[in-house]
Every structure is written in C-alpha cells, then in structure tokens.
Amino acid sequence: MPPRRARGEAVRAERAGRPVSDWCIRCGDSDAVDEEGCCIHCHWAVLTEVSRGLQRFLVYLARWAEFRDWELAHAHQLGQD
Ligand SMILES: [Zn+2]
C-alpha cells in the first residue's frame, strides 16, 4: 500500500473535477462530512486531540492556581507582604 500522502494524491487525481471542498482537509482520502471539512475519521480524531489538549491545559491552569495559592500563603516568608 502506498504511503498515506501518495494515496491521498491518487484519490485527488481520481476525483479531478470535484471541488476541493468535497475532500477531507486533514487526510485528503475521504469525503468531507462535517462543517470544518473533515471526513468522519478525522472529525473524531480532531475532537479527541482537542479534548486531550483542553484537559492538559486545565491541569496546567490548576497547577498555576495551586502555585498562586502557595505563593499567597507564603508571602510573608518571601518578604512580599
Ligand atoms: Zn480525513
């Protein structure tokens, strides 16, 4: 099986004449089915990536909040009160 990019190019060549907006903007292998222009596989893959990224971002923010609380609680030791 050719590499994914080569397959995508072959598919695009077969579909010559169809608007580019009909193809998945992420993989170029399948028909776009969502508003963003992704195929069903890429639609869920992107949602999963975004969800994981948001979870990591929330953990990051929570750690900064913990640091801020610690910093406020120890301001007198740091000479900042
Ligand atoms: Zn796709």
PDB file of the backbone (N, CA, C, O) and the ligand in Angstrom, with CONECT records:
HET     ZN  A 101       1
ATOM      1  N   MET A   1       0.852  -1.178   0.000  1.00  0.00           N
ATOM      2  CA  MET A   1       0.000   0.000   0.000  1.00  0.00           C
ATOM      3  C   MET A   1       0.899   1.242   0.000  1.00  0.00           C
ATOM      4  O   MET A   1       1.837   1.315   0.794  1.00  0.00           O
ATOM      5  N   PRO A   2       0.636   2.200  -0.858  1.00  0.00           N
ATOM      6  CA  PRO A   2       1.460   3.411  -0.905  1.00  0.00           C
ATOM      7  C   PRO A   2       1.285   4.229   0.375  1.00  0.00           C
ATOM      8  O   PRO A   2       0.295   4.082   1.092  1.00  0.00           O
ATOM      9  N   PRO A   3       2.254   5.084   0.645  1.00  0.00           N
ATOM     10  CA  PRO A   3       2.118   5.935   1.826  1.00  0.00           C
ATOM     11  C   PRO A   3       0.827   6.744   1.763  1.00  0.00           C
ATOM     12  O   PRO A   3       0.279   7.002   0.691  1.00  0.00           O
ATOM     13  N   ARG A   4       0.361   7.134   2.950  1.00  0.00           N
ATOM     14  CA  ARG A   4      -0.921   7.839   3.041  1.00  0.00           C
ATOM     15  C   ARG A   4      -0.977   9.055   2.109  1.00  0.00           C
ATOM     16  O   ARG A   4      -1.982   9.269   1.431  1.00  0.00           O
ATOM     17  N   ARG A   5       0.099   9.851   2.074  1.00  0.00           N
ATOM     18  CA  ARG A   5       0.087  11.046   1.230  1.00  0.00           C
ATOM     19  C   ARG A   5      -0.065  10.659  -0.244  1.00  0.00           C
ATOM     20  O   ARG A   5      -0.811  11.302  -0.983  1.00  0.00           O
ATOM     21  N   ALA A   6       0.646   9.601  -0.671  1.00  0.00           N
ATOM     22  CA  ALA A   6       0.558   9.167  -2.065  1.00  0.00           C
ATOM     23  C   ALA A   6      -0.864   8.697  -2.386  1.00  0.00           C
ATOM     24  O   ALA A   6      -1.403   8.983  -3.455  1.00  0.00           O
ATOM     25  N   ARG A   7      -1.465   7.957  -1.419  1.00  0.00           N
ATOM     26  CA  ARG A   7      -2.847   7.528  -1.643  1.00  0.00           C
ATOM     27  C   ARG A   7      -3.758   8.729  -1.776  1.00  0.00           C
ATOM     28  O   ARG A   7      -4.643   8.750  -2.632  1.00  0.00           O
ATOM     29  N   GLY A   8      -3.551   9.727  -0.938  1.00  0.00           N
ATOM     30  CA  GLY A   8      -4.380  10.926  -0.999  1.00  0.00           C
ATOM     31  C   GLY A   8      -4.248  11.614  -2.344  1.00  0.00           C
ATOM     32  O   GLY A   8      -5.235  12.077  -2.916  1.00  0.00           O
ATOM     33  N   GLU A   9      -3.025  11.677  -2.845  1.00  0.00           N
ATOM     34  CA  GLU A   9      -2.825  12.312  -4.150  1.00  0.00           C
ATOM     35  C   GLU A   9      -3.496  11.513  -5.256  1.00  0.00           C
ATOM     36  O   GLU A   9      -4.059  12.086  -6.188  1.00  0.00           O
ATOM     37  N   ALA A  10      -3.437  10.166  -5.150  1.00  0.00           N
ATOM     38  CA  ALA A  10      -4.097   9.327  -6.149  1.00  0.00           C
ATOM     39  C   ALA A  10      -5.610   9.534  -6.110  1.00  0.00           C
ATOM     40  O   ALA A  10      -6.269   9.628  -7.145  1.00  0.00           O
ATOM     41  N   VAL A  11      -6.140   9.602  -4.890  1.00  0.00           N
ATOM     42  CA  VAL A  11      -7.583   9.820  -4.756  1.00  0.00           C
ATOM     43  C   VAL A  11      -7.957  11.168  -5.347  1.00  0.00           C
ATOM     44  O   VAL A  11      -8.960  11.300  -6.049  1.00  0.00           O
ATOM     45  N   ARG A  12      -7.137  12.164  -5.052  1.00  0.00           N
ATOM     46  CA  ARG A  12      -7.431  13.502  -5.599  1.00  0.00           C
ATOM     47  C   ARG A  12      -7.396  13.486  -7.122  1.00  0.00           C
ATOM     48  O   ARG A  12      -8.219  14.127  -7.776  1.00  0.00           O
ATOM     49  N   ALA A  13      -6.442  12.755  -7.679  1.00  0.00           N
ATOM     50  CA  ALA A  13      -6.353  12.677  -9.136  1.00  0.00           C
ATOM     51  C   ALA A  13      -7.607  12.012  -9.711  1.00  0.00           C
ATOM     52  O   ALA A  13      -8.120  12.435 -10.747  1.00  0.00           O
ATOM     53  N   GLU A  14      -8.099  10.968  -9.032  1.00  0.00           N
ATOM     54  CA  GLU A  14      -9.308  10.286  -9.499  1.00  0.00           C
ATOM     55  C   GLU A  14     -10.515  11.204  -9.441  1.00  0.00           C
ATOM     56  O   GLU A  14     -11.431  11.111 -10.257  1.00  0.00           O
ATOM     57  N   ARG A  15     -10.496  12.074  -8.477  1.00  0.00           N
ATOM     58  CA  ARG A  15     -11.655  12.936  -8.257  1.00  0.00           C
ATOM     59  C   ARG A  15     -11.527  14.280  -8.963  1.00  0.00           C
ATOM     60  O   ARG A  15     -12.263  15.221  -8.669  1.00  0.00           O
ATOM     61  N   ALA A  16     -10.598  14.357  -9.883  1.00  0.00           N
ATOM     62  CA  ALA A  16     -10.401  15.624 -10.594  1.00  0.00           C
ATOM     63  C   ALA A  16     -11.744  16.110 -11.129  1.00  0.00           C
ATOM     64  O   ALA A  16     -12.528  15.347 -11.692  1.00  0.00           O
ATOM     65  N   GLY A  17     -11.973  17.356 -10.943  1.00  0.00           N
ATOM     66  CA  GLY A  17     -13.236  17.911 -11.388  1.00  0.00           C
ATOM     67  C   GLY A  17     -14.190  18.162 -10.236  1.00  0.00           C
ATOM     68  O   GLY A  17     -15.108  18.974 -10.351  1.00  0.00           O
ATOM     69  N   ARG A  18     -13.974  17.458  -9.110  1.00  0.00           N
ATOM     70  CA  ARG A  18     -14.818  17.730  -7.936  1.00  0.00           C
ATOM     71  C   ARG A  18     -14.200  18.881  -7.161  1.00  0.00           C
ATOM     72  O   ARG A  18     -12.976  19.006  -7.121  1.00  0.00           O
ATOM     73  N   PRO A  19     -15.005  19.711  -6.556  1.00  0.00           N
ATOM     74  CA  PRO A  19     -14.455  20.818  -5.765  1.00  0.00           C
ATOM     75  C   PRO A  19     -13.584  20.288  -4.627  1.00  0.00           C
ATOM     76  O   PRO A  19     -13.894  19.266  -4.015  1.00  0.00           O
ATOM     77  N   VAL A  20     -12.500  20.994  -4.358  1.00  0.00           N
ATOM     78  CA  VAL A  20     -11.598  20.599  -3.274  1.00  0.00           C
ATOM     79  C   VAL A  20     -12.365  20.506  -1.957  1.00  0.00           C
ATOM     80  O   VAL A  20     -12.025  19.688  -1.102  1.00  0.00           O
ATOM     81  N   SER A  21     -13.390  21.328  -1.786  1.00  0.00           N
ATOM     82  CA  SER A  21     -14.138  21.337  -0.528  1.00  0.00           C
ATOM     83  C   SER A  21     -14.876  20.025  -0.277  1.00  0.00           C
ATOM     84  O   SER A  21     -15.378  19.813   0.826  1.00  0.00           O
ATOM     85  N   ASP A  22     -14.954  19.146  -1.263  1.00  0.00           N
ATOM     86  CA  ASP A  22     -15.618  17.854  -1.068  1.00  0.00           C
ATOM     87  C   ASP A  22     -14.721  16.850  -0.348  1.00  0.00           C
ATOM     88  O   ASP A  22     -15.206  15.832   0.145  1.00  0.00           O
ATOM     89  N   TRP A  23     -13.413  17.128  -0.282  1.00  0.00           N
ATOM     90  CA  TRP A  23     -12.468  16.180   0.309  1.00  0.00           C
ATOM     91  C   TRP A  23     -12.103  16.616   1.709  1.00  0.00           C
ATOM     92  O   TRP A  23     -12.157  17.797   2.053  1.00  0.00           O
ATOM     93  N   CYS A  24     -11.733  15.637   2.504  1.00  0.00           N
ATOM     94  CA  CYS A  24     -11.287  15.914   3.872  1.00  0.00           C
ATOM     95  C   CYS A  24     -10.053  16.814   3.828  1.00  0.00           C
ATOM     96  O   CYS A  24      -9.102  16.534   3.099  1.00  0.00           O
ATOM     97  N   ILE A  25     -10.071  17.894   4.611  1.00  0.00           N
ATOM     98  CA  ILE A  25      -8.948  18.832   4.622  1.00  0.00           C
ATOM     99  C   ILE A  25      -7.762  18.275   5.393  1.00  0.00           C
ATOM    100  O   ILE A  25      -6.650  18.790   5.277  1.00  0.00           O
ATOM    101  N   ARG A  26      -7.990  17.218   6.185  1.00  0.00           N
ATOM    102  CA  ARG A  26      -6.909  16.671   7.022  1.00  0.00           C
ATOM    103  C   ARG A  26      -6.174  15.549   6.327  1.00  0.00           C
ATOM    104  O   ARG A  26      -4.943  15.546   6.295  1.00  0.00           O
ATOM    105  N   CYS A  27      -6.902  14.592   5.769  1.00  0.00           N
ATOM    106  CA  CYS A  27      -6.243  13.426   5.181  1.00  0.00           C
ATOM    107  C   CYS A  27      -6.310  13.433   3.660  1.00  0.00           C
ATOM    108  O   CYS A  27      -5.453  12.843   3.002  1.00  0.00           O
ATOM    109  N   GLY A  28      -7.293  14.077   3.105  1.00  0.00           N
ATOM    110  CA  GLY A  28      -7.437  14.126   1.661  1.00  0.00           C
ATOM    111  C   GLY A  28      -7.842  12.809   1.037  1.00  0.00           C
ATOM    112  O   GLY A  28      -7.864  12.677  -0.187  1.00  0.00           O
ATOM    113  N   ASP A  29      -8.171  11.815   1.887  1.00  0.00           N
ATOM    114  CA  ASP A  29      -8.513  10.479   1.389  1.00  0.00           C
ATOM    115  C   ASP A  29     -10.012  10.231   1.287  1.00  0.00           C
ATOM    116  O   ASP A  29     -10.444   9.346   0.548  1.00  0.00           O
ATOM    117  N   SER A  30     -10.792  10.986   2.005  1.00  0.00           N
ATOM    118  CA  SER A  30     -12.224  10.688   2.106  1.00  0.00           C
ATOM    119  C   SER A  30     -13.046  11.946   1.899  1.00  0.00           C
ATOM    120  O   SER A  30     -12.532  13.064   1.874  1.00  0.00           O
ATOM    121  N   ASP A  31     -14.325  11.721   1.752  1.00  0.00           N
ATOM    122  CA  ASP A  31     -15.240  12.845   1.587  1.00  0.00           C
ATOM    123  C   ASP A  31     -15.354  13.643   2.887  1.00  0.00           C
ATOM    124  O   ASP A  31     -15.406  13.067   3.973  1.00  0.00           O
ATOM    125  N   ALA A  32     -15.393  14.951   2.770  1.00  0.00           N
ATOM    126  CA  ALA A  32     -15.629  15.811   3.928  1.00  0.00           C
ATOM    127  C   ALA A  32     -17.090  15.685   4.336  1.00  0.00           C
ATOM    128  O   ALA A  32     -17.986  15.751   3.495  1.00  0.00           O
ATOM    129  N   VAL A  33     -17.327  15.502   5.645  1.00  0.00           N
ATOM    130  CA  VAL A  33     -18.701  15.328   6.108  1.00  0.00           C
ATOM    131  C   VAL A  33     -19.095  16.312   7.210  1.00  0.00           C
ATOM    132  O   VAL A  33     -20.272  16.424   7.551  1.00  0.00           O
ATOM    133  N   ASP A  34     -18.110  17.025   7.769  1.00  0.00           N
ATOM    134  CA  ASP A  34     -18.509  17.968   8.820  1.00  0.00           C
ATOM    135  C   ASP A  34     -18.311  19.410   8.341  1.00  0.00           C
ATOM    136  O   ASP A  34     -17.807  19.653   7.245  1.00  0.00           O
ATOM    137  N   GLU A  35     -18.719  20.350   9.184  1.00  0.00           N
ATOM    138  CA  GLU A  35     -18.658  21.758   8.797  1.00  0.00           C
ATOM    139  C   GLU A  35     -17.230  22.252   8.619  1.00  0.00           C
ATOM    140  O   GLU A  35     -16.986  23.205   7.879  1.00  0.00           O
ATOM    141  N   GLU A  36     -16.280  21.602   9.302  1.00  0.00           N
ATOM    142  CA  GLU A  36     -14.880  22.020   9.196  1.00  0.00           C
ATOM    143  C   GLU A  36     -14.213  21.449   7.955  1.00  0.00           C
ATOM    144  O   GLU A  36     -13.116  21.876   7.596  1.00  0.00           O
ATOM    145  N   GLY A  37     -14.841  20.511   7.307  1.00  0.00           N
ATOM    146  CA  GLY A  37     -14.283  19.921   6.101  1.00  0.00           C
ATOM    147  C   GLY A  37     -13.512  18.645   6.325  1.00  0.00           C
ATOM    148  O   GLY A  37     -12.664  18.281   5.510  1.00  0.00           O
ATOM    149  N   CYS A  38     -13.794  17.951   7.428  1.00  0.00           N
ATOM    150  CA  CYS A  38     -13.105  16.690   7.734  1.00  0.00           C
ATOM    151  C   CYS A  38     -14.000  15.493   7.418  1.00  0.00           C
ATOM    152  O   CYS A  38     -15.227  15.591   7.422  1.00  0.00           O
ATOM    153  N   CYS A  39     -13.347  14.354   7.143  1.00  0.00           N
ATOM    154  CA  CYS A  39     -14.081  13.103   6.999  1.00  0.00           C
ATOM    155  C   CYS A  39     -14.473  12.617   8.396  1.00  0.00           C
ATOM    156  O   CYS A  39     -14.054  13.200   9.396  1.00  0.00           O
ATOM    157  N   ILE A  40     -15.258  11.574   8.465  1.00  0.00           N
ATOM    158  CA  ILE A  40     -15.749  11.116   9.770  1.00  0.00           C
ATOM    159  C   ILE A  40     -14.600  10.658  10.669  1.00  0.00           C
ATOM    160  O   ILE A  40     -14.609  10.926  11.871  1.00  0.00           O
ATOM    161  N   HIS A  41     -13.609   9.966  10.091  1.00  0.00           N
ATOM    162  CA  HIS A  41     -12.463   9.529  10.901  1.00  0.00           C
ATOM    163  C   HIS A  41     -11.717  10.733  11.467  1.00  0.00           C
ATOM    164  O   HIS A  41     -11.440  10.793  12.665  1.00  0.00           O
ATOM    165  N   CYS A  42     -11.394  11.688  10.602  1.00  0.00           N
ATOM    166  CA  CYS A  42     -10.638  12.860  11.047  1.00  0.00           C
ATOM    167  C   CYS A  42     -11.472  13.733  11.979  1.00  0.00           C
ATOM    168  O   CYS A  42     -10.927  14.363  12.886  1.00  0.00           O
ATOM    169  N   HIS A  43     -12.783  13.776  11.768  1.00  0.00           N
ATOM    170  CA  HIS A  43     -13.658  14.539  12.649  1.00  0.00           C
ATOM    171  C   HIS A  43     -13.451  14.077  14.087  1.00  0.00           C
ATOM    172  O   HIS A  43     -13.218  14.893  14.978  1.00  0.00           O
ATOM    173  N   TRP A  44     -13.537  12.766  14.310  1.00  0.00           N
ATOM    174  CA  TRP A  44     -13.392  12.240  15.679  1.00  0.00           C
ATOM    175  C   TRP A  44     -11.959  12.331  16.165  1.00  0.00           C
ATOM    176  O   TRP A  44     -11.717  12.557  17.351  1.00  0.00           O
ATOM    177  N   ALA A  45     -11.006  12.156  15.261  1.00  0.00           N
ATOM    178  CA  ALA A  45      -9.592  12.265  15.657  1.00  0.00           C
ATOM    179  C   ALA A  45      -9.286  13.683  16.137  1.00  0.00           C
ATOM    180  O   ALA A  45      -8.594  13.867  17.138  1.00  0.00           O
ATOM    181  N   VAL A  46      -9.803  14.684  15.421  1.00  0.00           N
ATOM    182  CA  VAL A  46      -9.563  16.070  15.807  1.00  0.00           C
ATOM    183  C   VAL A  46     -10.255  16.369  17.135  1.00  0.00           C
ATOM    184  O   VAL A  46      -9.672  17.016  18.005  1.00  0.00           O
ATOM    185  N   LEU A  47     -11.493  15.902  17.294  1.00  0.00           N
ATOM    186  CA  LEU A  47     -12.191  16.139  18.564  1.00  0.00           C
ATOM    187  C   LEU A  47     -11.436  15.517  19.730  1.00  0.00           C
ATOM    188  O   LEU A  47     -11.349  16.111  20.805  1.00  0.00           O
ATOM    189  N   THR A  48     -10.891  14.325  19.521  1.00  0.00           N
ATOM    190  CA  THR A  48     -10.115  13.669  20.574  1.00  0.00           C
ATOM    191  C   THR A  48      -8.864  14.468  20.896  1.00  0.00           C
ATOM    192  O   THR A  48      -8.535  14.664  22.066  1.00  0.00           O
ATOM    193  N   GLU A  49      -8.163  14.930  19.863  1.00  0.00           N
ATOM    194  CA  GLU A  49      -6.952  15.729  20.092  1.00  0.00           C
ATOM    195  C   GLU A  49      -7.289  17.025  20.839  1.00  0.00           C
ATOM    196  O   GLU A  49      -6.575  17.411  21.764  1.00  0.00           O
ATOM    197  N   VAL A  50      -8.354  17.680  20.445  1.00  0.00           N
ATOM    198  CA  VAL A  50      -8.746  18.931  21.102  1.00  0.00           C
ATOM    199  C   VAL A  50      -9.138  18.659  22.546  1.00  0.00           C
ATOM    200  O   VAL A  50      -8.765  19.413  23.445  1.00  0.00           O
ATOM    201  N   SER A  51      -9.891  17.583  22.775  1.00  0.00           N
ATOM    202  CA  SER A  51     -10.304  17.242  24.130  1.00  0.00           C
ATOM    203  C   SER A  51      -9.093  16.966  25.014  1.00  0.00           C
ATOM    204  O   SER A  51      -9.027  17.451  26.144  1.00  0.00           O
ATOM    205  N   ARG A  52      -8.144  16.199  24.515  1.00  0.00           N
ATOM    206  CA  ARG A  52      -6.930  15.919  25.292  1.00  0.00           C
ATOM    207  C   ARG A  52      -6.145  17.201  25.554  1.00  0.00           C
ATOM    208  O   ARG A  52      -5.614  17.398  26.646  1.00  0.00           O
ATOM    209  N   GLY A  53      -6.076  18.066  24.555  1.00  0.00           N
ATOM    210  CA  GLY A  53      -5.357  19.324  24.723  1.00  0.00           C
ATOM    211  C   GLY A  53      -6.013  20.205  25.784  1.00  0.00           C
ATOM    212  O   GLY A  53      -5.325  20.827  26.594  1.00  0.00           O
ATOM    213  N   LEU A  54      -7.345  20.256  25.777  1.00  0.00           N
ATOM    214  CA  LEU A  54      -8.048  21.044  26.787  1.00  0.00           C
ATOM    215  C   LEU A  54      -7.841  20.469  28.177  1.00  0.00           C
ATOM    216  O   LEU A  54      -7.672  21.214  29.142  1.00  0.00           O
ATOM    217  N   GLN A  55      -7.853  19.132  28.281  1.00  0.00           N
ATOM    218  CA  GLN A  55      -7.616  18.512  29.590  1.00  0.00           C
ATOM    219  C   GLN A  55      -6.224  18.863  30.104  1.00  0.00           C
ATOM    220  O   GLN A  55      -6.057  19.175  31.283  1.00  0.00           O
ATOM    221  N   ARG A  56      -5.222  18.813  29.224  1.00  0.00           N
ATOM    222  CA  ARG A  56      -3.854  19.159  29.632  1.00  0.00           C
ATOM    223  C   ARG A  56      -3.777  20.641  30.017  1.00  0.00           C
ATOM    224  O   ARG A  56      -3.080  21.002  30.965  1.00  0.00           O
ATOM    225  N   PHE A  57      -4.484  21.488  29.289  1.00  0.00           N
ATOM    226  CA  PHE A  57      -4.481  22.915  29.582  1.00  0.00           C
ATOM    227  C   PHE A  57      -5.129  23.184  30.945  1.00  0.00           C
ATOM    228  O   PHE A  57      -4.656  24.026  31.707  1.00  0.00           O
ATOM    229  N   LEU A  58      -6.219  22.460  31.244  1.00  0.00           N
ATOM    230  CA  LEU A  58      -6.877  22.635  32.544  1.00  0.00           C
ATOM    231  C   LEU A  58      -5.964  22.198  33.684  1.00  0.00           C
ATOM    232  O   LEU A  58      -5.937  22.841  34.733  1.00  0.00           O
ATOM    233  N   VAL A  59      -5.227  21.127  33.493  1.00  0.00           N
ATOM    234  CA  VAL A  59      -4.258  20.694  34.509  1.00  0.00           C
ATOM    235  C   VAL A  59      -3.190  21.775  34.693  1.00  0.00           C
ATOM    236  O   VAL A  59      -2.806  22.093  35.819  1.00  0.00           O
ATOM    237  N   TYR A  60      -2.722  22.329  33.591  1.00  0.00           N
ATOM    238  CA  TYR A  60      -1.721  23.400  33.631  1.00  0.00           C
ATOM    239  C   TYR A  60      -2.246  24.599  34.433  1.00  0.00           C
ATOM    240  O   TYR A  60      -1.551  25.131  35.299  1.00  0.00           O
ATOM    241  N   LEU A  61      -3.472  25.010  34.135  1.00  0.00           N
ATOM    242  CA  LEU A  61      -4.050  26.149  34.844  1.00  0.00           C
ATOM    243  C   LEU A  61      -4.248  25.845  36.326  1.00  0.00           C
ATOM    244  O   LEU A  61      -4.027  26.711  37.173  1.00  0.00           O
ATOM    245  N   ALA A  62      -4.666  24.612  36.642  1.00  0.00           N
ATOM    246  CA  ALA A  62      -4.864  24.230  38.036  1.00  0.00           C
ATOM    247  C   ALA A  62      -3.537  24.277  38.791  1.00  0.00           C
ATOM    248  O   ALA A  62      -3.504  24.674  39.956  1.00  0.00           O
ATOM    249  N   ARG A  63      -2.463  23.884  38.153  1.00  0.00           N
ATOM    250  CA  ARG A  63      -1.147  23.932  38.818  1.00  0.00           C
ATOM    251  C   ARG A  63      -0.692  25.367  39.050  1.00  0.00           C
ATOM    252  O   ARG A  63      -0.074  25.667  40.072  1.00  0.00           O
ATOM    253  N   TRP A  64      -0.993  26.249  38.112  1.00  0.00           N
ATOM    254  CA  TRP A  64      -0.677  27.656  38.330  1.00  0.00           C
ATOM    255  C   TRP A  64      -1.508  28.211  39.485  1.00  0.00           C
ATOM    256  O   TRP A  64      -1.008  28.999  40.287  1.00  0.00           O
ATOM    257  N   ALA A  65      -2.770  27.804  39.571  1.00  0.00           N
ATOM    258  CA  ALA A  65      -3.622  28.261  40.671  1.00  0.00           C
ATOM    259  C   ALA A  65      -3.074  27.752  42.003  1.00  0.00           C
ATOM    260  O   ALA A  65      -3.059  28.487  42.990  1.00  0.00           O
ATOM    261  N   GLU A  66      -2.625  26.499  42.033  1.00  0.00           N
ATOM    262  CA  GLU A  66      -2.016  25.952  43.256  1.00  0.00           C
ATOM    263  C   GLU A  66      -0.767  26.746  43.619  1.00  0.00           C
ATOM    264  O   GLU A  66      -0.541  27.044  44.792  1.00  0.00           O
ATOM    265  N   PHE A  67       0.039  27.087  42.629  1.00  0.00           N
ATOM    266  CA  PHE A  67       1.248  27.861  42.893  1.00  0.00           C
ATOM    267  C   PHE A  67       0.897  29.237  43.454  1.00  0.00           C
ATOM    268  O   PHE A  67       1.528  29.720  44.394  1.00  0.00           O
ATOM    269  N   ARG A  68      -0.124  29.858  42.858  1.00  0.00           N
ATOM    270  CA  ARG A  68      -0.552  31.173  43.320  1.00  0.00           C
ATOM    271  C   ARG A  68      -1.017  31.095  44.770  1.00  0.00           C
ATOM    272  O   ARG A  68      -0.669  31.951  45.583  1.00  0.00           O
ATOM    273  N   ASP A  69      -1.806  30.065  45.094  1.00  0.00           N
ATOM    274  CA  ASP A  69      -2.263  29.897  46.473  1.00  0.00           C
ATOM    275  C   ASP A  69      -1.072  29.701  47.409  1.00  0.00           C
ATOM    276  O   ASP A  69      -1.028  30.286  48.491  1.00  0.00           O
ATOM    277  N   TRP A  70      -0.125  28.893  47.000  1.00  0.00           N
ATOM    278  CA  TRP A  70       1.060  28.650  47.821  1.00  0.00           C
ATOM    279  C   TRP A  70       1.842  29.947  48.004  1.00  0.00           C
ATOM    280  O   TRP A  70       2.313  30.265  49.096  1.00  0.00           O
ATOM    281  N   GLU A  71       1.966  30.694  46.889  1.00  0.00           N
ATOM    282  CA  GLU A  71       2.714  31.948  46.947  1.00  0.00           C
ATOM    283  C   GLU A  71       2.048  32.930  47.899  1.00  0.00           C
ATOM    284  O   GLU A  71       2.737  33.603  48.665  1.00  0.00           O
ATOM    285  N   LEU A  72       0.708  33.028  47.866  1.00  0.00           N
ATOM    286  CA  LEU A  72      -0.013  33.925  48.778  1.00  0.00           C
ATOM    287  C   LEU A  72       0.136  33.473  50.224  1.00  0.00           C
ATOM    288  O   LEU A  72       0.288  34.294  51.130  1.00  0.00           O
ATOM    289  N   ALA A  73       0.090  32.146  50.434  1.00  0.00           N
ATOM    290  CA  ALA A  73       0.205  31.618  51.787  1.00  0.00           C
ATOM    291  C   ALA A  73       1.604  31.814  52.368  1.00  0.00           C
ATOM    292  O   ALA A  73       1.772  31.851  53.586  1.00  0.00           O
ATOM    293  N   HIS A  74       2.593  31.938  51.509  1.00  0.00           N
ATOM    294  CA  HIS A  74       3.976  32.054  51.978  1.00  0.00           C
ATOM    295  C   HIS A  74       4.574  33.428  51.670  1.00  0.00           C
ATOM    296  O   HIS A  74       5.793  33.596  51.673  1.00  0.00           O
ATOM    297  N   ALA A  75       3.712  34.398  51.407  1.00  0.00           N
ATOM    298  CA  ALA A  75       4.196  35.729  51.041  1.00  0.00           C
ATOM    299  C   ALA A  75       5.061  36.309  52.138  1.00  0.00           C
ATOM    300  O   ALA A  75       6.062  36.970  51.861  1.00  0.00           O
ATOM    301  N   HIS A  76       4.676  36.061  53.403  1.00  0.00           N
ATOM    302  CA  HIS A  76       5.453  36.630  54.496  1.00  0.00           C
ATOM    303  C   HIS A  76       6.871  36.047  54.546  1.00  0.00           C
ATOM    304  O   HIS A  76       7.815  36.727  54.949  1.00  0.00           O
ATOM    305  N   GLN A  77       7.008  34.780  54.133  1.00  0.00           N
ATOM    306  CA  GLN A  77       8.330  34.164  54.117  1.00  0.00           C
ATOM    307  C   GLN A  77       9.169  34.664  52.934  1.00  0.00           C
ATOM    308  O   GLN A  77      10.400  34.639  52.955  1.00  0.00           O
ATOM    309  N   LEU A  78       8.452  35.114  51.910  1.00  0.00           N
ATOM    310  CA  LEU A  78       9.150  35.586  50.721  1.00  0.00           C
ATOM    311  C   LEU A  78       9.412  37.092  50.781  1.00  0.00           C
ATOM    312  O   LEU A  78      10.036  37.663  49.886  1.00  0.00           O
ATOM    313  N   GLY A  79       8.914  37.737  51.872  1.00  0.00           N
ATOM    314  CA  GLY A  79       9.117  39.169  52.007  1.00  0.00           C
ATOM    315  C   GLY A  79       8.248  39.988  51.080  1.00  0.00           C
ATOM    316  O   GLY A  79       8.622  41.087  50.672  1.00  0.00           O
ATOM    317  N   GLN A  80       7.067  39.441  50.741  1.00  0.00           N
ATOM    318  CA  GLN A  80       6.186  40.141  49.805  1.00  0.00           C
ATOM    319  C   GLN A  80       4.876  40.576  50.451  1.00  0.00           C
ATOM    320  O   GLN A  80       3.908  40.860  49.746  1.00  0.00           O
ATOM    321  N   ASP A  81       4.830  40.633  51.761  1.00  0.00           N
ATOM    322  CA  ASP A  81       3.562  41.021  52.375  1.00  0.00           C
ATOM    323  C   ASP A  81       3.623  42.436  52.898  1.00  0.00           C
ATOM    324  O   ASP A  81       2.641  42.933  53.449  1.00  0.00           O
TER     325      ASP A  81
HETATM  326 ZN    ZN A 101      -9.902  12.675   6.869  1.00  0.00          ZN2+
END
